[in-house]
Amino acid sequence: MKAVVSVLGKDSVGILAKVSKECADVNANVLEVSQNIMQEMFAMIMMIDISHINCDFKEFVDHMSAYGDQNNLKIHVMHEDIFNSMHRI
């Protein structure tokens, strides 16, 4: 199983490292990362493997959202199945 993590916010040192650490803490493996910095705005999309996470997926989603709030970021986690359904025509 996979999930898509999107991160938006003002650019600062260590965003990728911090978000990756939060994923690692629940045993989610980062598979792919795409990031851009547009002027002073940071944008990143990560594909993560959630097959072996050590918590409930909803708990992980809520934790990442709260973590984003604490760090002045908007972090959204979406299960791959939902993401694919939204983008199917």
Summary of the structure (lengths in Angstrom):
residues: 89
radius of gyration: 12.7
end to end distance: 22.1
largest distance: 38.0
contacts: 246
relative contact order: 0.28
helix: 36%
strand: 39%
